[in-house]
């Protein structure tokens, strides 16, 4: 299982309520919904590392 970093998140109640409703609609937990939202935003902004490029490396160095 992958390691996950935990942290406290302060969020206004109305935003939380909207995310909670969206998560319920998608059959996800609020945490799962937030992870999905963050991942989608990072992907859309091209901020994620390309897995195909990193699969051929060890600790960022070529094999």
C-alpha positions as CSV (number, residue, x, y, z in Angstrom):
1,X,0.0,0.0,0.0
2,X,1.3,3.5,-0.8
3,X,2.3,5.8,1.9
4,X,0.1,8.8,2.5
5,X,0.9,12.1,4.2
6,X,-1.7,13.4,6.7
7,X,-2.2,17.0,7.6
8,X,-4.9,19.3,9.1
9,X,-7.1,21.2,6.6
10,X,-9.1,24.2,7.6
11,X,-12.0,24.8,5.3
12,X,-15.1,26.9,5.6
13,X,-18.4,25.0,6.4
14,X,-20.2,25.8,3.2
15,X,-17.3,24.5,1.1
16,X,-17.1,21.4,3.2
17,X,-20.8,20.8,2.8
18,X,-20.5,21.1,-1.0
19,X,-17.6,18.7,-1.1
20,X,-19.4,16.3,1.2
21,X,-22.5,16.3,-1.1
22,X,-20.4,15.8,-4.2
23,X,-18.6,12.9,-2.4
24,X,-21.9,11.3,-1.5
25,X,-23.1,11.6,-5.1
26,X,-19.9,9.9,-6.3
27,X,-20.0,7.2,-3.6
28,X,-16.7,8.4,-2.1
29,X,-15.5,9.6,1.3
30,X,-14.8,13.3,1.7
31,X,-11.1,12.4,1.9
32,X,-11.3,10.4,-1.2
33,X,-13.1,13.2,-3.0
34,X,-10.5,15.7,-2.0
35,X,-7.7,13.4,-3.2
36,X,-9.5,12.9,-6.5
37,X,-10.1,16.7,-6.9
38,X,-6.4,17.5,-6.1
39,X,-5.1,14.9,-8.4
40,X,-7.4,16.1,-11.3
41,X,-6.3,19.7,-10.8
42,X,-2.6,18.7,-10.8
43,X,-3.1,16.6,-13.9
44,X,-5.0,19.4,-15.7
45,X,-2.3,21.9,-14.8
46,X,0.4,19.4,-16.0
47,X,2.0,19.4,-12.5
48,X,2.2,15.6,-12.2
49,X,5.4,13.7,-13.1
50,X,5.0,11.4,-16.1
51,X,4.9,7.9,-14.6
52,X,6.3,6.4,-17.9
53,X,9.4,8.6,-17.5
54,X,9.9,7.8,-13.8
55,X,9.4,4.1,-14.2
56,X,12.7,3.8,-15.9
57,X,14.6,5.5,-13.1
58,X,15.7,4.7,-9.6
59,X,15.6,7.7,-7.2
60,X,15.5,10.0,-10.2
61,X,18.7,8.4,-11.7
62,X,18.6,6.3,-14.9
63,X,18.9,2.6,-14.5
